[in-house]
Amino acid sequence: GFEAYAQQLATTFKDEPALLEDVLDGLFHIAKADGAIHENEAHYLSAVAGIFGFDEAAFRRIAARHVRLE
């Protein structure tokens, strides 16, 4: 699954959190390409963020650039 790829990126770029954030931003853009981020996509994005080392607050900050959080 995606976890191995996300872990590889996290390990390779552990000293470059801005790059990992850019990757996550890109994944948000892909997820919303059809006009919405669906529940499964949101879970996926959250899981990737966790693997990348982002805590919940950081994930919400990044997500807020792409979707309205309630």
mmCIF file of the N, C-alpha and C atoms, coordinates in Angstrom:
data_MODEL
# 
_entry.id   MODEL 
# 
loop_
_atom_site.group_PDB 
_atom_site.id 
_atom_site.type_symbol 
_atom_site.label_atom_id 
_atom_site.label_alt_id 
_atom_site.label_comp_id 
_atom_site.label_asym_id 
_atom_site.label_entity_id 
_atom_site.label_seq_id 
_atom_site.pdbx_PDB_ins_code 
_atom_site.Cartn_x 
_atom_site.Cartn_y 
_atom_site.Cartn_z 
_atom_site.occupancy 
_atom_site.B_iso_or_equiv 
_atom_site.pdbx_formal_charge 
_atom_site.auth_seq_id 
_atom_site.auth_comp_id 
_atom_site.auth_asym_id 
_atom_site.auth_atom_id 
_atom_site.pdbx_PDB_model_num 
ATOM 1   N N  . GLY A 1 1  ? 0.804   -1.187 0.000  1.00 0.00 ? 1  GLY A N  1 
ATOM 2   C CA . GLY A 1 1  ? 0.000   0.000  0.000  1.00 0.00 ? 1  GLY A CA 1 
ATOM 3   C C  . GLY A 1 1  ? 0.852   1.256  0.000  1.00 0.00 ? 1  GLY A C  1 
ATOM 4   N N  . PHE A 1 2  ? 0.175   2.356  0.169  1.00 0.00 ? 2  PHE A N  1 
ATOM 5   C CA . PHE A 1 2  ? 0.821   3.662  0.128  1.00 0.00 ? 2  PHE A CA 1 
ATOM 6   C C  . PHE A 1 2  ? 1.748   3.894  1.307  1.00 0.00 ? 2  PHE A C  1 
ATOM 7   N N  . GLU A 1 3  ? 1.522   3.173  2.401  1.00 0.00 ? 3  GLU A N  1 
ATOM 8   C CA . GLU A 1 3  ? 2.297   3.414  3.620  1.00 0.00 ? 3  GLU A CA 1 
ATOM 9   C C  . GLU A 1 3  ? 3.794   3.260  3.394  1.00 0.00 ? 3  GLU A C  1 
ATOM 10  N N  . ALA A 1 4  ? 4.198   2.251  2.652  1.00 0.00 ? 4  ALA A N  1 
ATOM 11  C CA . ALA A 1 4  ? 5.624   2.028  2.403  1.00 0.00 ? 4  ALA A CA 1 
ATOM 12  C C  . ALA A 1 4  ? 6.231   3.184  1.622  1.00 0.00 ? 4  ALA A C  1 
ATOM 13  N N  . TYR A 1 5  ? 5.500   3.699  0.636  1.00 0.00 ? 5  TYR A N  1 
ATOM 14  C CA . TYR A 1 5  ? 5.997   4.826  -0.147 1.00 0.00 ? 5  TYR A CA 1 
ATOM 15  C C  . TYR A 1 5  ? 6.074   6.093  0.704  1.00 0.00 ? 5  TYR A C  1 
ATOM 16  N N  . ALA A 1 6  ? 5.045   6.313  1.516  1.00 0.00 ? 6  ALA A N  1 
ATOM 17  C CA . ALA A 1 6  ? 5.045   7.487  2.386  1.00 0.00 ? 6  ALA A CA 1 
ATOM 18  C C  . ALA A 1 6  ? 6.192   7.407  3.386  1.00 0.00 ? 6  ALA A C  1 
ATOM 19  N N  . GLN A 1 7  ? 6.430   6.217  3.929  1.00 0.00 ? 7  GLN A N  1 
ATOM 20  C CA . GLN A 1 7  ? 7.523   6.046  4.880  1.00 0.00 ? 7  GLN A CA 1 
ATOM 21  C C  . GLN A 1 7  ? 8.876   6.285  4.211  1.00 0.00 ? 7  GLN A C  1 
ATOM 22  N N  . GLN A 1 8  ? 9.014   5.833  2.995  1.00 0.00 ? 8  GLN A N  1 
ATOM 23  C CA . GLN A 1 8  ? 10.264  6.049  2.260  1.00 0.00 ? 8  GLN A CA 1 
ATOM 24  C C  . GLN A 1 8  ? 10.508  7.548  2.058  1.00 0.00 ? 8  GLN A C  1 
ATOM 25  N N  . LEU A 1 9  ? 9.479   8.282  1.669  1.00 0.00 ? 9  LEU A N  1 
ATOM 26  C CA . LEU A 1 9  ? 9.609   9.731  1.522  1.00 0.00 ? 9  LEU A CA 1 
ATOM 27  C C  . LEU A 1 9  ? 9.934   10.385 2.863  1.00 0.00 ? 9  LEU A C  1 
ATOM 28  N N  . ALA A 1 10 ? 9.239   9.959  3.915  1.00 0.00 ? 10 ALA A N  1 
ATOM 29  C CA . ALA A 1 10 ? 9.463   10.529 5.244  1.00 0.00 ? 10 ALA A CA 1 
ATOM 30  C C  . ALA A 1 10 ? 10.898  10.312 5.702  1.00 0.00 ? 10 ALA A C  1 
ATOM 31  N N  . THR A 1 11 ? 11.427  9.143  5.438  1.00 0.00 ? 11 THR A N  1 
ATOM 32  C CA . THR A 1 11 ? 12.799  8.831  5.829  1.00 0.00 ? 11 THR A CA 1 
ATOM 33  C C  . THR A 1 11 ? 13.796  9.617  4.986  1.00 0.00 ? 11 THR A C  1 
ATOM 34  N N  . THR A 1 12 ? 13.580  9.626  3.705  1.00 0.00 ? 12 THR A N  1 
ATOM 35  C CA . THR A 1 12 ? 14.500  10.304 2.782  1.00 0.00 ? 12 THR A CA 1 
ATOM 36  C C  . THR A 1 12 ? 14.559  11.805 3.042  1.00 0.00 ? 12 THR A C  1 
ATOM 37  N N  . PHE A 1 13 ? 13.419  12.401 3.365  1.00 0.00 ? 13 PHE A N  1 
ATOM 38  C CA . PHE A 1 13 ? 13.344  13.853 3.509  1.00 0.00 ? 13 PHE A CA 1 
ATOM 39  C C  . PHE A 1 13 ? 13.035  14.282 4.945  1.00 0.00 ? 13 PHE A C  1 
ATOM 40  N N  . LYS A 1 14 ? 13.496  13.494 5.928  1.00 0.00 ? 14 LYS A N  1 
ATOM 41  C CA . LYS A 1 14 ? 13.187  13.785 7.333  1.00 0.00 ? 14 LYS A CA 1 
ATOM 42  C C  . LYS A 1 14 ? 13.700  15.150 7.773  1.00 0.00 ? 14 LYS A C  1 
ATOM 43  N N  . ASP A 1 15 ? 14.743  15.645 7.148  1.00 0.00 ? 15 ASP A N  1 
ATOM 44  C CA . ASP A 1 15 ? 15.302  16.951 7.497  1.00 0.00 ? 15 ASP A CA 1 
ATOM 45  C C  . ASP A 1 15 ? 14.752  18.077 6.631  1.00 0.00 ? 15 ASP A C  1 
ATOM 46  N N  . GLU A 1 16 ? 13.735  17.766 5.833  1.00 0.00 ? 16 GLU A N  1 
ATOM 47  C CA . GLU A 1 16 ? 13.131  18.758 4.943  1.00 0.00 ? 16 GLU A CA 1 
ATOM 48  C C  . GLU A 1 16 ? 11.610  18.756 5.086  1.00 0.00 ? 16 GLU A C  1 
ATOM 49  N N  . PRO A 1 17 ? 11.108  19.176 6.252  1.00 0.00 ? 17 PRO A N  1 
ATOM 50  C CA . PRO A 1 17 ? 9.652   19.140 6.462  1.00 0.00 ? 17 PRO A CA 1 
ATOM 51  C C  . PRO A 1 17 ? 8.879   20.005 5.471  1.00 0.00 ? 17 PRO A C  1 
ATOM 52  N N  . ALA A 1 18 ? 9.481   21.077 4.980  1.00 0.00 ? 18 ALA A N  1 
ATOM 53  C CA . ALA A 1 18 ? 8.784   21.914 3.998  1.00 0.00 ? 18 ALA A CA 1 
ATOM 54  C C  . ALA A 1 18 ? 8.529   21.142 2.711  1.00 0.00 ? 18 ALA A C  1 
ATOM 55  N N  . LEU A 1 19 ? 9.460   20.289 2.323  1.00 0.00 ? 19 LEU A N  1 
ATOM 56  C CA . LEU A 1 19 ? 9.266   19.477 1.125  1.00 0.00 ? 19 LEU A CA 1 
ATOM 57  C C  . LEU A 1 19 ? 8.155   18.455 1.350  1.00 0.00 ? 19 LEU A C  1 
ATOM 58  N N  . LEU A 1 20 ? 8.130   17.841 2.534  1.00 0.00 ? 20 LEU A N  1 
ATOM 59  C CA . LEU A 1 20 ? 7.061   16.886 2.843  1.00 0.00 ? 20 LEU A CA 1 
ATOM 60  C C  . LEU A 1 20 ? 5.711   17.589 2.866  1.00 0.00 ? 20 LEU A C  1 
ATOM 61  N N  . GLU A 1 21 ? 5.689   18.815 3.347  1.00 0.00 ? 21 GLU A N  1 
ATOM 62  C CA . GLU A 1 21 ? 4.446   19.589 3.334  1.00 0.00 ? 21 GLU A CA 1 
ATOM 63  C C  . GLU A 1 21 ? 4.015   19.874 1.898  1.00 0.00 ? 21 GLU A C  1 
ATOM 64  N N  . ASP A 1 22 ? 4.969   20.172 1.024  1.00 0.00 ? 22 ASP A N  1 
ATOM 65  C CA . ASP A 1 22 ? 4.653   20.383 -0.391 1.00 0.00 ? 22 ASP A CA 1 
ATOM 66  C C  . ASP A 1 22 ? 4.062   19.120 -1.022 1.00 0.00 ? 22 ASP A C  1 
ATOM 67  N N  . VAL A 1 23 ? 4.614   17.967 -0.674 1.00 0.00 ? 23 VAL A N  1 
ATOM 68  C CA . VAL A 1 23 ? 4.078   16.696 -1.183 1.00 0.00 ? 23 VAL A CA 1 
ATOM 69  C C  . VAL A 1 23 ? 2.634   16.527 -0.713 1.00 0.00 ? 23 VAL A C  1 
ATOM 70  N N  . LEU A 1 24 ? 2.394   16.795 0.564  1.00 0.00 ? 24 LEU A N  1 
ATOM 71  C CA . LEU A 1 24 ? 1.034   16.670 1.101  1.00 0.00 ? 24 LEU A CA 1 
ATOM 72  C C  . LEU A 1 24 ? 0.093   17.660 0.413  1.00 0.00 ? 24 LEU A C  1 
ATOM 73  N N  . ASP A 1 25 ? 0.563   18.877 0.181  1.00 0.00 ? 25 ASP A N  1 
ATOM 74  C CA . ASP A 1 25 ? -0.250  19.841 -0.573 1.00 0.00 ? 25 ASP A CA 1 
ATOM 75  C C  . ASP A 1 25 ? -0.610  19.283 -1.949 1.00 0.00 ? 25 ASP A C  1 
ATOM 76  N N  . GLY A 1 26 ? 0.360   18.678 -2.614 1.00 0.00 ? 26 GLY A N  1 
ATOM 77  C CA . GLY A 1 26 ? 0.105   18.077 -3.920 1.00 0.00 ? 26 GLY A CA 1 
ATOM 78  C C  . GLY A 1 26 ? -0.941  16.984 -3.852 1.00 0.00 ? 26 GLY A C  1 
ATOM 79  N N  . LEU A 1 27 ? -0.878  16.179 -2.807 1.00 0.00 ? 27 LEU A N  1 
ATOM 80  C CA . LEU A 1 27 ? -1.871  15.114 -2.638 1.00 0.00 ? 27 LEU A CA 1 
ATOM 81  C C  . LEU A 1 27 ? -3.263  15.696 -2.393 1.00 0.00 ? 27 LEU A C  1 
ATOM 82  N N  . PHE A 1 28 ? -3.334  16.817 -1.671 1.00 0.00 ? 28 PHE A N  1 
ATOM 83  C CA . PHE A 1 28 ? -4.631  17.492 -1.501 1.00 0.00 ? 28 PHE A CA 1 
ATOM 84  C C  . PHE A 1 28 ? -5.167  17.953 -2.846 1.00 0.00 ? 28 PHE A C  1 
ATOM 85  N N  . HIS A 1 29 ? -4.309  18.516 -3.679 1.00 0.00 ? 29 HIS A N  1 
ATOM 86  C CA . HIS A 1 29 ? -4.752  18.974 -5.004 1.00 0.00 ? 29 HIS A CA 1 
ATOM 87  C C  . HIS A 1 29 ? -5.289  17.815 -5.839 1.00 0.00 ? 29 HIS A C  1 
ATOM 88  N N  . ILE A 1 30 ? -4.619  16.686 -5.780 1.00 0.00 ? 30 ILE A N  1 
ATOM 89  C CA . ILE A 1 30 ? -5.085  15.504 -6.513 1.00 0.00 ? 30 ILE A CA 1 
ATOM 90  C C  . ILE A 1 30 ? -6.425  15.044 -5.964 1.00 0.00 ? 30 ILE A C  1 
ATOM 91  N N  . ALA A 1 31 ? -6.541  14.998 -4.631 1.00 0.00 ? 31 ALA A N  1 
ATOM 92  C CA . ALA A 1 31 ? -7.779  14.524 -4.004 1.00 0.00 ? 31 ALA A CA 1 
ATOM 93  C C  . ALA A 1 31 ? -8.973  15.404 -4.362 1.00 0.00 ? 31 ALA A C  1 
ATOM 94  N N  . LYS A 1 32 ? -8.745  16.697 -4.488 1.00 0.00 ? 32 LYS A N  1 
ATOM 95  C CA . LYS A 1 32 ? -9.881  17.585 -4.775 1.00 0.00 ? 32 LYS A CA 1 
ATOM 96  C C  . LYS A 1 32 ? -10.071 17.859 -6.264 1.00 0.00 ? 32 LYS A C  1 
ATOM 97  N N  . ALA A 1 33 ? -9.364  17.139 -7.103 1.00 0.00 ? 33 ALA A N  1 
ATOM 98  C CA . ALA A 1 33 ? -9.455  17.355 -8.550 1.00 0.00 ? 33 ALA A CA 1 
ATOM 99  C C  . ALA A 1 33 ? -10.867 17.134 -9.081 1.00 0.00 ? 33 ALA A C  1 
ATOM 100 N N  . ASP A 1 34 ? -11.629 16.279 -8.417 1.00 0.00 ? 34 ASP A N  1 
ATOM 101 C CA . ASP A 1 34 ? -13.002 16.037 -8.868 1.00 0.00 ? 34 ASP A CA 1 
ATOM 102 C C  . ASP A 1 34 ? -13.997 16.970 -8.192 1.00 0.00 ? 34 ASP A C  1 
ATOM 103 N N  . GLY A 1 35 ? -13.489 17.962 -7.473 1.00 0.00 ? 35 GLY A N  1 
ATOM 104 C CA . GLY A 1 35 ? -14.368 18.960 -6.875 1.00 0.00 ? 35 GLY A CA 1 
ATOM 105 C C  . GLY A 1 35 ? -14.640 18.774 -5.401 1.00 0.00 ? 35 GLY A C  1 
ATOM 106 N N  . ALA A 1 36 ? -14.205 17.659 -4.820 1.00 0.00 ? 36 ALA A N  1 
ATOM 107 C CA . ALA A 1 36 ? -14.450 17.404 -3.402 1.00 0.00 ? 36 ALA A CA 1 
ATOM 108 C C  . ALA A 1 36 ? -13.400 16.435 -2.873 1.00 0.00 ? 36 ALA A C  1 
ATOM 109 N N  . ILE A 1 37 ? -13.178 16.519 -1.581 1.00 0.00 ? 37 ILE A N  1 
ATOM 110 C CA . ILE A 1 37 ? -12.333 15.521 -0.925 1.00 0.00 ? 37 ILE A CA 1 
ATOM 111 C C  . ILE A 1 37 ? -13.276 14.590 -0.177 1.00 0.00 ? 37 ILE A C  1 
ATOM 112 N N  . HIS A 1 38 ? -13.294 13.351 -0.586 1.00 0.00 ? 38 HIS A N  1 
ATOM 113 C CA . HIS A 1 38 ? -14.202 12.370 -0.020 1.00 0.00 ? 38 HIS A CA 1 
ATOM 114 C C  . HIS A 1 38 ? -13.623 11.786 1.263  1.00 0.00 ? 38 HIS A C  1 
ATOM 115 N N  . GLU A 1 39 ? -14.456 11.147 2.046  1.00 0.00 ? 39 GLU A N  1 
ATOM 116 C CA . GLU A 1 39 ? -14.059 10.642 3.361  1.00 0.00 ? 39 GLU A CA 1 
ATOM 117 C C  . GLU A 1 39 ? -12.835 9.732  3.297  1.00 0.00 ? 39 GLU A C  1 
ATOM 118 N N  . ASN A 1 40 ? -12.817 8.808  2.353  1.00 0.00 ? 40 ASN A N  1 
ATOM 119 C CA . ASN A 1 40 ? -11.666 7.907  2.234  1.00 0.00 ? 40 ASN A CA 1 
ATOM 120 C C  . ASN A 1 40 ? -10.399 8.673  1.879  1.00 0.00 ? 40 ASN A C  1 
ATOM 121 N N  . GLU A 1 41 ? -10.533 9.694  1.052  1.00 0.00 ? 41 GLU A N  1 
ATOM 122 C CA . GLU A 1 41 ? -9.378  10.519 0.699  1.00 0.00 ? 41 GLU A CA 1 
ATOM 123 C C  . GLU A 1 41 ? -8.880  11.295 1.917  1.00 0.00 ? 41 GLU A C  1 
ATOM 124 N N  . ALA A 1 42 ? -9.798  11.798 2.721  1.00 0.00 ? 42 ALA A N  1 
ATOM 125 C CA . ALA A 1 42 ? -9.414  12.530 3.931  1.00 0.00 ? 42 ALA A CA 1 
ATOM 126 C C  . ALA A 1 42 ? -8.661  11.621 4.894  1.00 0.00 ? 42 ALA A C  1 
ATOM 127 N N  . HIS A 1 43 ? -9.110  10.381 5.035  1.00 0.00 ? 43 HIS A N  1 
ATOM 128 C CA . HIS A 1 43 ? -8.411  9.420  5.904  1.00 0.00 ? 43 HIS A CA 1 
ATOM 129 C C  . HIS A 1 43 ? -7.011  9.128  5.358  1.00 0.00 ? 43 HIS A C  1 
ATOM 130 N N  . TYR A 1 44 ? -6.916  8.973  4.057  1.00 0.00 ? 44 TYR A N  1 
ATOM 131 C CA . TYR A 1 44 ? -5.630  8.732  3.407  1.00 0.00 ? 44 TYR A CA 1 
ATOM 132 C C  . TYR A 1 44 ? -4.679  9.901  3.653  1.00 0.00 ? 44 TYR A C  1 
ATOM 133 N N  . LEU A 1 45 ? -5.161  11.117 3.436  1.00 0.00 ? 45 LEU A N  1 
ATOM 134 C CA . LEU A 1 45 ? -4.327  12.302 3.631  1.00 0.00 ? 45 LEU A CA 1 
ATOM 135 C C  . LEU A 1 45 ? -3.868  12.431 5.077  1.00 0.00 ? 45 LEU A C  1 
ATOM 136 N N  . SER A 1 46 ? -4.756  12.146 5.997  1.00 0.00 ? 46 SER A N  1 
ATOM 137 C CA . SER A 1 46 ? -4.400  12.189 7.408  1.00 0.00 ? 46 SER A CA 1 
ATOM 138 C C  . SER A 1 46 ? -3.347  11.141 7.744  1.00 0.00 ? 46 SER A C  1 
ATOM 139 N N  . ALA A 1 47 ? -3.497  9.951  7.181  1.00 0.00 ? 47 ALA A N  1 
ATOM 140 C CA . ALA A 1 47 ? -2.520  8.882  7.422  1.00 0.00 ? 47 ALA A CA 1 
ATOM 141 C C  . ALA A 1 47 ? -1.154  9.252  6.867  1.00 0.00 ? 47 ALA A C  1 
ATOM 142 N N  . VAL A 1 48 ? -1.121  9.803  5.659  1.00 0.00 ? 48 VAL A N  1 
ATOM 143 C CA . VAL A 1 48 ? 0.149   10.228 5.066  1.00 0.00 ? 48 VAL A CA 1 
ATOM 144 C C  . VAL A 1 48 ? 0.782   11.312 5.936  1.00 0.00 ? 48 VAL A C  1 
ATOM 145 N N  . ALA A 1 49 ? -0.019  12.273 6.382  1.00 0.00 ? 49 ALA A N  1 
ATOM 146 C CA . ALA A 1 49 ? 0.504   13.343 7.237  1.00 0.00 ? 49 ALA A CA 1 
ATOM 147 C C  . ALA A 1 49 ? 1.142   12.756 8.498  1.00 0.00 ? 49 ALA A C  1 
ATOM 148 N N  . GLY A 1 50 ? 0.499   11.766 9.090  1.00 0.00 ? 50 GLY A N  1 
ATOM 149 C CA . GLY A 1 50 ? 1.050   11.125 10.277 1.00 0.00 ? 50 GLY A CA 1 
ATOM 150 C C  . GLY A 1 50 ? 2.370   10.436 9.992  1.00 0.00 ? 50 GLY A C  1 
ATOM 151 N N  . ILE A 1 51 ? 2.444   9.739  8.887  1.00 0.00 ? 51 ILE A N  1 
ATOM 152 C CA . ILE A 1 51 ? 3.685   9.065  8.499  1.00 0.00 ? 51 ILE A CA 1 
ATOM 153 C C  . ILE A 1 51 ? 4.791   10.096 8.258  1.00 0.00 ? 51 ILE A C  1 
ATOM 154 N N  . PHE A 1 52 ? 4.421   11.237 7.702  1.00 0.00 ? 52 PHE A N  1 
ATOM 155 C CA . PHE A 1 52 ? 5.386   12.305 7.446  1.00 0.00 ? 52 PHE A CA 1 
ATOM 156 C C  . PHE A 1 52 ? 5.829   13.000 8.736  1.00 0.00 ? 52 PHE A C  1 
ATOM 157 N N  . GLY A 1 53 ? 5.147   12.702 9.839  1.00 0.00 ? 53 GLY A N  1 
ATOM 158 C CA . GLY A 1 53 ? 5.527   13.283 11.126 1.00 0.00 ? 53 GLY A CA 1 
ATOM 159 C C  . GLY A 1 53 ? 4.764   14.526 11.515 1.00 0.00 ? 53 GLY A C  1 
ATOM 160 N N  . PHE A 1 54 ? 3.698   14.847 10.790 1.00 0.00 ? 54 PHE A N  1 
ATOM 161 C CA . PHE A 1 54 ? 2.886   16.004 11.128 1.00 0.00 ? 54 PHE A CA 1 
ATOM 162 C C  . PHE A 1 54 ? 1.869   15.617 12.194 1.00 0.00 ? 54 PHE A C  1 
ATOM 163 N N  . ASP A 1 55 ? 1.758   16.417 13.238 1.00 0.00 ? 55 ASP A N  1 
ATOM 164 C CA . ASP A 1 55 ? 0.752   16.152 14.261 1.00 0.00 ? 55 ASP A CA 1 
ATOM 165 C C  . ASP A 1 55 ? -0.606  16.658 13.758 1.00 0.00 ? 55 ASP A C  1 
ATOM 166 N N  . GLU A 1 56 ? -1.634  16.462 14.574 1.00 0.00 ? 56 GLU A N  1 
ATOM 167 C CA . GLU A 1 56 ? -2.999  16.826 14.170 1.00 0.00 ? 56 GLU A CA 1 
ATOM 168 C C  . GLU A 1 56 ? -3.117  18.318 13.873 1.00 0.00 ? 56 GLU A C  1 
ATOM 169 N N  . ALA A 1 57 ? -2.484  19.154 14.692 1.00 0.00 ? 57 ALA A N  1 
ATOM 170 C CA . ALA A 1 57 ? -2.551  20.602 14.479 1.00 0.00 ? 57 ALA A CA 1 
ATOM 171 C C  . ALA A 1 57 ? -1.913  20.986 13.146 1.00 0.00 ? 57 ALA A C  1 
ATOM 172 N N  . ALA A 1 58 ? -0.784  20.403 12.836 1.00 0.00 ? 58 ALA A N  1 
ATOM 173 C CA . ALA A 1 58 ? -0.118  20.700 11.558 1.00 0.00 ? 58 ALA A CA 1 
ATOM 174 C C  . ALA A 1 58 ? -0.972  20.215 10.394 1.00 0.00 ? 58 ALA A C  1 
ATOM 175 N N  . PHE A 1 59 ? -1.563  19.024 10.537 1.00 0.00 ? 59 PHE A N  1 
ATOM 176 C CA . PHE A 1 59 ? -2.424  18.509 9.471  1.00 0.00 ? 59 PHE A CA 1 
ATOM 177 C C  . PHE A 1 59 ? -3.607  19.441 9.239  1.00 0.00 ? 59 PHE A C  1 
ATOM 178 N N  . ARG A 1 60 ? -4.224  19.901 10.311 1.00 0.00 ? 60 ARG A N  1 
ATOM 179 C CA . ARG A 1 60 ? -5.373  20.796 10.172 1.00 0.00 ? 60 ARG A CA 1 
ATOM 180 C C  . ARG A 1 60 ? -4.963  22.118 9.525  1.00 0.00 ? 60 ARG A C  1 
ATOM 181 N N  . ARG A 1 61 ? -3.772  22.615 9.856  1.00 0.00 ? 61 ARG A N  1 
ATOM 182 C CA . ARG A 1 61 ? -3.269  23.849 9.251  1.00 0.00 ? 61 ARG A CA 1 
ATOM 183 C C  . ARG A 1 61 ? -3.088  23.673 7.745  1.00 0.00 ? 61 ARG A C  1 
ATOM 184 N N  . ILE A 1 62 ? -2.499  22.544 7.363  1.00 0.00 ? 62 ILE A N  1 
ATOM 185 C CA . ILE A 1 62 ? -2.284  22.265 5.934  1.00 0.00 ? 62 ILE A CA 1 
ATOM 186 C C  . ILE A 1 62 ? -3.623  22.055 5.227  1.00 0.00 ? 62 ILE A C  1 
ATOM 187 N N  . ALA A 1 63 ? -4.490  21.269 5.851  1.00 0.00 ? 63 ALA A N  1 
ATOM 188 C CA . ALA A 1 63 ? -5.807  20.986 5.250  1.00 0.00 ? 63 ALA A CA 1 
ATOM 189 C C  . ALA A 1 63 ? -6.632  22.241 5.066  1.00 0.00 ? 63 ALA A C  1 
ATOM 190 N N  . ALA A 1 64 ? -6.484  23.201 5.974  1.00 0.00 ? 64 ALA A N  1 
ATOM 191 C CA . ALA A 1 64 ? -7.276  24.433 5.901  1.00 0.00 ? 64 ALA A CA 1 
ATOM 192 C C  . ALA A 1 64 ? -6.988  25.232 4.639  1.00 0.00 ? 64 ALA A C  1 
ATOM 193 N N  . ARG A 1 65 ? -5.844  24.996 4.028  1.00 0.00 ? 65 ARG A N  1 
ATOM 194 C CA . ARG A 1 65 ? -5.550  25.684 2.763  1.00 0.00 ? 65 ARG A CA 1 
ATOM 195 C C  . ARG A 1 65 ? -6.353  25.091 1.603  1.00 0.00 ? 65 ARG A C  1 
ATOM 196 N N  . HIS A 1 66 ? -6.929  23.937 1.818  1.00 0.00 ? 66 HIS A N  1 
ATOM 197 C CA . HIS A 1 66 ? -7.586  23.204 0.726  1.00 0.00 ? 66 HIS A CA 1 
ATOM 198 C C  . HIS A 1 66 ? -9.076  22.986 0.936  1.00 0.00 ? 66 HIS A C  1 
ATOM 199 N N  . VAL A 1 67 ? -9.474  22.859 2.189  1.00 0.00 ? 67 VAL A N  1 
ATOM 200 C CA . VAL A 1 67 ? -10.889 22.585 2.497  1.00 0.00 ? 67 VAL A CA 1 
ATOM 201 C C  . VAL A 1 67 ? -11.298 23.398 3.707  1.00 0.00 ? 67 VAL A C  1 
ATOM 202 N N  . ARG A 1 68 ? -12.589 23.597 3.829  1.00 0.00 ? 68 ARG A N  1 
ATOM 203 C CA . ARG A 1 68 ? -13.113 24.273 5.012  1.00 0.00 ? 68 ARG A CA 1 
ATOM 204 C C  . ARG A 1 68 ? -13.259 23.213 6.103  1.00 0.00 ? 68 ARG A C  1 
ATOM 205 N N  . LEU A 1 69 ? -12.619 23.459 7.214  1.00 0.00 ? 69 LEU A N  1 
ATOM 206 C CA . LEU A 1 69 ? -12.686 22.523 8.331  1.00 0.00 ? 69 LEU A CA 1 
ATOM 207 C C  . LEU A 1 69 ? -13.791 22.958 9.287  1.00 0.00 ? 69 LEU A C  1 
ATOM 208 N N  . GLU A 1 70 ? -14.495 21.974 9.802  1.00 0.00 ? 70 GLU A N  1 
ATOM 209 C CA . GLU A 1 70 ? -15.595 22.282 10.728 1.00 0.00 ? 70 GLU A CA 1 
ATOM 210 C C  . GLU A 1 70 ? -15.241 21.848 12.114 1.00 0.00 ? 70 GLU A C  1 
# 
